[in-house]
Amino acid sequence: MRFGDCARQSPIGNRQSPIANRQSPIANRQSPIANRLGGGMSSYRARLVLVGLLLVVALTGCDLRLDKTPKLQSDWSRGVRLGVSAWNQPAALQVEPNGERVHVVWFASSTGGMNPHYVQLDERAQVLVARAIEVTVLLPKEPRLLRDAAGNLHLFVRANRRAEEPDGVVYLLLSPQGALQGEPLLLSPQGQEVSSFEAVLNQAGQLDVFWSLVQGTGADLYHLRLDRQGRPIAPARLLVSGAHDPTARVAEDGTLHLAWLRKPDSIRRELYYAAFPQAAVAPVAGSKITDYSGGMGTVLYKPVLGLDSRHVYVFWASYAMAGISAGTAASSYVTFPLGQPAYQQPLPIALPPAGTPAYMPYQGPYGYRQLAYPATGPRMVGSEV
């Protein structure tokens, strides 16, 4: 951090430095600091002491803390450094309904592999609990964290326990303080590769887990339900043949909403959707709601399903690695009213071009008071945007 940057944030700097602007009483009173040292200090050394004092005061004024990042934009808070991830994967995050606690899990290097690290924060981002979870896995991907009504945490990750094994869905039950409860459980069939998965908590407090099991050049979608202690209620069963990349959410009325992809070839994607009232999951054909493609050299990311009080949304992103658009990314979505899935063309999401977008007053159900709308293109339809 540069001193100039710090001074701009300092209340002393913002008030035009009363220490300096009041004609420096420390200097004008014949340097009592130097006099107390016996009068032998040169004026040069006295000035050094004065500059040092001003630096200390200024740095104290801007609340210098090495564990926080500078502000990236005026509408963002400073980041808190929690740890170092050993793998290029996002951390798993769960926020309690009242916002008073935040639970974070990521994976760090350990002997023979990687083990999860858990941190619990309060509403002011102060660390309350920090611990390493003594479980070793190899190349963990897609960590997902859920919290039940009793406060227990349920951690899912796509990983393997041995180098010669393919990826499967591994489950860990954690206490409200992040302590491991029992042994890790491999949910998917041992020795069979899982390409992606999803996990949600239904209104009965049970856990619904979906995964795409690789079958030759394709994949089949399976479903497994766990009880509140993380024990399978019944064996996993086939839900949809030829399905990839499941994404799910549970609505306030208990309906479980599920979307997945079919991949006719390497560049085309067909997006399907199904709803299960009261989370009564059963084999289903689903409704085709859109299709899209990425072209050669384009990475198509897994879709994400979202809900509000009136609409279903499915979002996805793409990244061009070749061609005239190389290095650019785009996001798209489809949306339809609850209970009325229908085929439609994807719509682009027009992100504001400015680093600090213009906000407008808006009262929403999640406590926010302002909203930044897309800059151009069709406006998203829904009760929250």
RAURQUI-V873570 format. One record per helix or strand of 3 or more residues. SS is the DSSP state (h for helix, s for strand). FROM is the first residue (numbers start at 0). TO is the last residue. If there is no record, write none. Layout:
{{SS & FROM & TO} {SS & FROM & TO}}
This chain:
{{h & 2 & 8} {h & 10 & 13} {h & 17 & 20} {h & 24 & 27} {h & 31 & 35} {h & 42 & 60} {s & 91 & 94} {s & 100 & 109} {s & 112 & 121} {s & 126 & 131} {s & 136 & 146} {s & 152 & 159} {s & 167 & 173} {s & 193 & 200} {s & 206 & 214} {s & 217 & 225} {s & 236 & 239} {s & 243 & 249} {s & 255 & 261} {s & 267 & 275} {h & 276 & 278} {s & 286 & 292} {s & 297 & 299} {s & 303 & 306} {s & 310 & 319} {s & 328 & 336}}
